[in-house]
Amino acid sequence: MSPYRLLTFGELRLVDTGGRDVRVPRKALLLLARLRLSDGGAISRDDAADFLWTVDDHALALTNLRKMLSRVQTMQSELASAFVVADGRRLKLADGAFTSDLDAFDDTEVGASTLVELCDRGFLREACDGIGVIERWAESQRLRQLAIIRTRLLNAASVAGMDFLSLRKAAYFLLDRFPDDNEVRDLVTGAAGSPPSPPAKIELSVPAAPREAAPAALSRQAMSFAGPRVALLPPAGHPAADRDFNLSTALVDDVAICLCALRAFAMVAPYTAERIRGSHDKAGLLAKHDITYVIDTRLSQQSLVMQIIFVPSDSIIFAERYDISEANLAHSRRGLAEAISSTILSTLSRNEAARVDYELNPQAYRRYLMGVQQMNRLTLPSIRAARRTFRDTLKEREDFAFAYGGLARTFTSEWILTARGDTELLRKAEEAAIAAIAHGPEIASSHKELGRVRLYLGQLDESLEALENAERLSPHYADAISTHADTLVHASRPREGLEKIERAIALNPLGPDEYFWSAAGASFFLEDYETCIAYVQRMGDASCAYRLLAAALAMSGDKQKAHQYRRKDMQENPQFSLTQWLAVVPIRESWQKDLYREGLTKAGYEN
């Protein structure tokens, strides 16, 4: 047996018996993988050159191949081993050149669970650049591997030897590519104890025998499934105990199984969901995998917070908190999973019109998302850049309600940050919010923006009415709940406002800074200055709340820090006038203005 082993899943490597890397050029490793999976272990020099070098000049590719083969020959001489044999115009894998992790797919005794572990790492995952001949070839091989897993998964003897988690993982890998494969779907839901649906065979465009299958015949575009793709992310957060994490993971697994049986959409594979959870570029991965909905799950003490995010508009269309204490789940975990799954299905059904609209206008949604991302920072340059983006979106599609709502938000945000009482900004915001409702009366965010601008216009009752409409349309819409809370504070009902904003934070623990800013304001007017300060400190960028922080620090007796944050605020807003601001800020009862004036005066602001 050869002392060398070619590893192709995850990182592409050639290692010796001690697991040490053998120094081999990357393209030579790709050639070894290609030869290992080619009929007879051989390909022509022309095919090898075109495979490894995507250039218009074929002669140049052949020259590069000759140079690489010369390096490989030198390496083989040094190792006293043969890997590639040049036979005339063909390249051939030397007999017994190496063993490989690919051998498992040729060994009929290897079960599906072992093959799933390999696929979990991704065939040539780190060796391909995602485009070109090599990636297309690698993708055809991945689909061939899935076809082999399917065959072994459906084999009764193989399934009998698999634990349920391995079976579930294998099924997800298959259903990620072939959402209409009801035979696999019934297998995993039946194994989980739920009644399987009537068996229905489908024709997979995946030949099991030929090693070099045509990529076009195996592509996802060849499938007829046209429903949305859904990513159910594994739980994140900080559980009170390991037992809570295990219970929540088991509950999410049960939800995944129930969703798998619904057949209304395609669930992405667990590996993909885990990559999305841990990625710093979630938006990029969501776009790459064409994901329409993200079901985000997070642990908070003995609760599991679940959010459904409609990716095209970056909007949370559902959120709820579930008790996952051991006592609650001991006898009802399966029932709770089925109830959660039913809620997810009904939520996605209600949002179907929005999904279809996105399918018809993808570019408008993408541009709108750029504006949303620019609004993540509450600074004047970011807000004004977002306004330009939303206006560009409306030039492309003049009836796009989400863009009108975003435009309204830029005007109200600038009004707050500049603190000059510019009524023209509020007039433009109201005009945009009304247009958003006219073009999307069923969109909760449109009503939320109208409620927000009417708050700052001093129309508190009208603001509350618009926000009640937003919550009626989407009872779990944390942004609307947050804005509603802010209006209650301005309506001199700070305790009700704090209770409501705390609910918004519970539904969206990683929500925007505005949530904590609103909670800080409510706490200030309840004269709980330490809590006010703590909420401001939870903000990612607290610069917009420096004025409130200065007032709270002054009221708590820390004049030195209060003056420090007053100076920072004045650097951001050198034109700020305490008298002018208090004259325009919409607060129903005078005691609130008196309290705020006292805090700001103690912090060093001048009337």
N, C-alpha and C positions, 0 to 999 in steps of 0.2 A: 504493500500500500504506500502511496506517495506520502512524503512527510509534509506536504503542503495542502492548504485548504483555501478555496475561494469563497469569500463571504459576500453575498450580493444583497442581503436585506439590511436596510439601514445604511451604514457606511460600506462602500465597496473596498474590499481589502483582500490581500493574499497574505496568509499567515503561516508560520511554521508550527511544528508540534508543540512548541512552548507558548503559542499564542502571540509570538513576536511578529511585527509587520515586516514583510519582505518589500524592499524598495522597488516599486514597479511604476513606470509612468502611468498616469491616469488613463490615457487613451489605450494603453496596452491592457490595462485591467478591463476596460470596456470591450476590447477585442476578445479577451478570454471569456467574458460572460456571453458575448454573441456566439462564439464558437461552441461554447458548452450547450447552448440552446438551439443550435442549428442542426438540421438533418445531416447525419453522418459526421457531425462535428467539424464541418468544413464549409467555407464560403470562398468565392472568387476574390482575387486581389481588387478587382474593380469595385465589387460590392463593399469590401472592407474599407476602401478609400472613401467612397461616397458616404458610408455610414459614419466614419470618424471625423470627416472634414466637410463641412457644408460650405463649399466654395464653387464659384462658377467655372473655374479652371480645373477640369478633371486631371490634367497632366500634373498640376501643382499638388493635388490631393495624392496622386500616386507617388510623387517625389517625397512628400511628407511621410507616406506609409513606408517607403523604403528606408528612410532615415530612422523611423521608429523601430522597424524590424531589426535594423543593425544594432540598435541599443538593446533590444530584447535578446539578440544572439549573444552579445557580450555578457549580459546578465546571466543567461543560461550557462555559459561557459564557466563563469565564476561560481555558480551554484552547483555545477555538475548535474544539472537537471534540464529536461526538455519540456517546454510548455507548448510552443507553436512550431510546427513544421511547415516550411515553405516548399510546396510541391508544384513546380511549374507556375502556372497562373492561379493556383489555389493555395489557400492557407488552411492548415488542418491542425486540430488539437492533437498533441502527442498522446500516445497511449499511456494511460495511468498518470497523466500530468498532475492531477490534483483531485482531491475530493471536494465536495461543495455542499452548501446548505440547500442547493437546488435538487440534490439527490432525493430529498424527502418527497418531492412531487412525482418521482418515478417509482418509488417504493410503495406498492399497494398495501403493505402492512402498516404504513404510517397513517395514523388516524387524522381526522379533520382538525382536532384540537391542536395538534402539533403544527399543522399547516397554518392554522389561524395565528399562532404565535409568531410565525415567520412573517405573514402578511401584515401583522400588526406593526412591524418595524418598517414596512414599505420597501418594495423591490426597487433597488437603485435610487432610493429616496434622496440621497445626498449627492448622487453622481450626475443627475440630470439637471438641465437648466430650465426645464418646463416647456421648451419649444424645440422644434426641429426633428430630424430623423430619429435621433437617439431616443427622445422622449416618446415619440409615436410608437417606436418599437417596444420600449419598456412598458407602455400602457397596454399594448396588445398582449404582452406576457403577463401582466397583472390580471387581465381579464381571463386569460387561459388558466391562471392559478386559481381564480375564483371558481371557474367551471369545475376544476378538479375537486376543490373543497365541497362544492355542491353535490357532486357525485358521492363523495365519501360521507357527507352529512346525511344524505338521504338513505344511505345504506344502513339497514336496521342494526347490523352488528356493530358498526362504527358509532352510531348514536347511543347504543346501549352502554358503550364504554366511556361516554363523555359525561362530565359533570355539567350541571345546568348552565353555569356561567360560561363555560367554553362553548356550549351549544348556542347560547344567546349571542355571544360575540361572533361566532361563525355566521349565524343567520343575519346579523346586522351588516356584516361585511357584504353579504350577498344582496340584501335588500337595498343597501345604499346604491348599488348599481342597477338592480333589477326590481324596482318597486312592485311590479305586477306579478312577481313569482309567488303565487298564493300557496304553492306546495311547501315552500320554505317557511312562509309566514304561518301557515297552519301547524307546521312542525314545532316552531318555538312557542306559539301560544298554547298549543296542546300540551307541551311538556311542562308549561308553567301552571297547568291546572285549569285553564279556561277552556270552554268548549270550542273545538276547532270549527272553522267555517267549512262549507262544502269544498272538497278538493277540486282544484281547477288547474290543469296543466297548461303551461305556456311554452312557447318556443323561444329559448334563449339563443341569441345570435352569437353563441360562444362555442366553437368547435372544440371538443375535448382532446382530439387526437393530434392534429397537425401542430408542430411546435412553432411554426412561423405563420400564424394566422393573419389574415388581412386586417389591419387596424380599422379600416372603414366599416367592416362588417361587425366590429365589436364595440363601436363607439356608443356613447349614451344617446346620441341623436338618433340612433336606429330604433330606440325604444319608443313605444307609443304613450308612455305615462307622461301626463302634462300637468300634474298637480304640484303644489308647492313643496319645497324641501324644508325640513324642520330639523333644527339642531337642539337637542335636549342636553344642556350642559350639566356636568356632574356637580354635586354640591361644593360650594366654597364657603369661606367664613370661618368663624371660631366657635365650635361647639362647646357646650358646658362640660362635656365629658366624651371620651372615646365612644361610649355606648351610643350617644346621640348621633355621632357621625355615622356609625354603622347602621343605626335605624334609618337615618335619612337616606343613606346610600341605597339601602334595601328598598325603601319606599320609592325612590326615583327609578330604580330598576323595575319595580312593579308597574310604575306609570309607563315606562318605555315599552314594556310588554303589552300593556293594554293599547297604547297608541299604535303599536305594530299591528295589532289585530284590526284596527279601524279601517285601513286600506284607503283612507282619504288623502294621504300625503306620503311622502318618502322621508324616512328618518335617516339622518346621516350616521355613519358608523361611529362607535364609541371612541375610536382612536382620533377621528376628526374632531369630535366634540371636545375631547381632552386637549387637543392642540389649540382649538379656539379659546378655551378657558385660559390656557397659560400663555397665549400670544400677546405680544406688545402691539401687534398690528391686527387686531380683531377685524377691523373693517376690510382689510385686504384679504384675509382668509374667508370671510363671509362672501365677498364678491367672487373669489376664486372658486368656491364650492357652490355658487349660485343658490345661497340660502335665503329663503324668504322670511322665515320666522325663527327667532331664538327663544327657547324656553330656559330662562336663567333661574337657577336654584341656589339659594344662599342660606346658611345656617346662622341663626341668631338665638343664642341660649337654647331653649328646648322648642324652638319653632323653626319651621322651614318656610322661607319667603320665596314665592314663585312669581316670576314676571314673564309675560309673553310680549316680546318686542317685535313689531312689524318693521323689518330691516329697511325697506325702501324709504320710509319716512322717519326712521329712527324714533318711533313713538311706542310708548308702553300702552298696549291695548287691554291689558288685564294684569292685576296684581292681587295677591292674597297671602295671608300668613296662616300656616297650618301647625297645629299642636302635634309635635312628634315625641312627646314624652313617652316613656316606656309603658306607662299605664294606659295611655290612649291607644297605642299601636299594638299592644299585646294581642288583642282579639279582633282588631278591625283594620289592620294594615291593608289587606286586599280590598276591602270595601272602600277605604279612603283613596286608594290608588285608582279604582274604577271611577269614583266621583270626580277626582282631579282630571282624569282623562276625558270624561264627559264634558267637563267645563272647558277644557282646552279645545275640544272639537267644536263646541257651540260658539266659542269665541272666534275661532278661525272661520267658521261659517258666516258669522255676522260681518266679518271683515273681508268677505270674498269680493265684494264690489270694489274695494280699495285695491285688492291684489290684481284684479283684472285691469283696473285703471293703470296700475304700474306696468303691467305687461304691455299695454298699449303706448305708454309714454315713459319709457325707462330713462331717457336722457334728462327729462325735466326733473325727475326724482333725484337723479345723481347730482345735478347742479344744486337742487334744494339742500341736499345733505351737506354739500360744501358750505353753504351758508350756516347750517346748524352747527357744524364743527367750528366755524369762525366765531359763533356766538358763545362757545364754551368758556371763553375768557371775557369777563365783564370789564373790558377797557374800551375807551372811545375808538382807538384805531381798529380793534377787532369788530366792534359793533358796526362801524361805518363800512368796513370791508364786506361784512355780511349783508348789509343793505344793498350794496352794489350787486352782490351775487343773487339776491332775491329778485332784484329788478331785472337782471339778465334772464333769470328763470321765467319771469312773466313775459318778457319779449318772445321767448320761445313758446310759451303756452299761457295765454292771457286769462284763462279761467281756472288757474291752478290755486285752489283754496289754501293749501299748505304754505305756498310762497307769500300770499297775502298776509297770512297769520304771522309768518316770520318777519315780514316787513313791518307790521304793527309792533312787533316785539322790539325791533331796533329803535323805533321812535320813543317808546316808553322807557326803554333802558337808557337812552341818551338823556331823556328828561331827568331821570333820577340821578345819573352820574354828574351832569353839569350843574344841577341844583340851582338853576336860574329862573325857574318858573316859566319857561318858554311855552306859551299856550299853543303856538303854531306846531310844535312837535306833537302835542297831544291831539290836535285837530287832525294831523296826518295819520297818527296812530289809529284814531277812531275810524277814520275813513277806510283805512286798510282792513281793520277788523270787521267792519260791516260788509266790505267786499268779500272777505273770507267766508262769512256766514252765508252770504248770498250764493256763493259758488259751492259751498259745502256745509249745508245746514245740519247735517248729521255728524260733522266732525267736532268732537268735544273741544279740541284745542282752539278752534275759531271762537267759540263762546268764551273760552278762558281768556283769550287776548282782549275781547271786548270788555269783559269784567275787569281786567287789569287796567285798561286805559280809563274806564269810567271811575275807577277808584281814584286815580290821580286827577281827574276832572272834578272830584269832590262829589260825584253822584253816587253816594255810598249805597243807597237802596237799589239803584239800577245796576250797580256793580254786583251786589249780592244776588240779584235776580239772574244775571248772565252766568255767574259762577254756579248757581244752583242748576241751571240748564246744562252746564258742562258736566257736572257730577251726575246728573240724571242720565245723560247720554253715555257716560263712562264712569260708573261708581268707583272704580279702582284706579282712576287716572290721578296719579300722585301729584303731577304738576298743577292740575286744577285744584286739588285739595290744598296744596301749598298756597296758591294765589287766593283761594277762598279764606284761608287762615289769615293771610296778610290783610285782607279787607276787614275781617272781623276785628283785628287789632286796631285798625284805623277807625272803625266804628265804635271804639271805646269798649270792646268786649275782648280784652287780651287773654283772659283765661280760656274762653272758648276757642280763641285763635290758637293758643298754645296746644290745646288738646288736638286740634285738627292738624296742625303742622307736625306734631309728634306722630300722628297716624300716617301722614305722607312719608315721613322719614322711615317709619317701620315698614311701609310698603316698598320703599326704594332706598335702602340703607346707603347706597353709593350715589345718591342723587346729587344734583348740582348745588353749588355754594348757596344759591338763593334760599334753599330750604333752611339752612343753618342761620342765614341772615334773618329770615323771618322769625325763626324761633328765638333768636337773640333779641329782636325787637319786642316780641311778646313778653319775654322774661324781664326786659328793662321796665316795661310799663306795669309789670307785677312787682316791681322793686326788688327783684331777685337778681342783683347785679353780678354775683359770682357765676350764676348759671348763664347769664347773658354773655359774659366774658368767655366762658367755656365753649359756648356755641360758636362764637366768632373764631376761636382757636381751632375749631374743627374744619374751617373753610380751607380749601386748597389755596386760594388767592383771596386774602382778606382785605385787600386795599380798598374795595368799595365800601367796606364796613368800618373803616378807621374812625369815622366821625362818631358812630354809635359806640365803638369800643372806647374812645376817649371819654365820652359821657359816662359810660358804665364804670370805668376806672376812677374817674373823678368822684362819682357818687359812692364808690366803695372805699374812698379815702386815699387812693394811690395817685396823688396829684402829679408826681414826677413822670410816671408812665403815661398819664392822661395827656400831659403837655407834649410828650414825645410823639404820641399818635395824632395829636392835633396838628403838629408841624408836618407830619407825613401826609395828612389829609389835605392841608393847605398847599403842599407842593403839587398834589394831584389836581386840586381845584382852587387856584389862587384867587378866583373871583367870588368865592363863596361869601354870602352875607347871611348872618344868622337871622336878622330881622326879616329880610326878604324871603328866606326859606320858610320860616315859621308862618309867614303870611300866606304862602301858597300850599304848604303841605296839607293834605286832606285828613284832618282829625276832627271827629265829631264833637268831643267834649273838651272844654278848655283845660281841665286838670292835666290831660296828657301833654298838651303844649307847654304848660307851666313846668311839668316835671322834666321834659326834654330840654327846655330853656335853662333850667337850673343846672342840669348835668353838663350842657355845653358851655355855659358860662363858667362853671367851676373848672372846666378843662382848659379855659383860656380863650374861648371864642368871644369876640367882641360884638356887641349889638350894632 
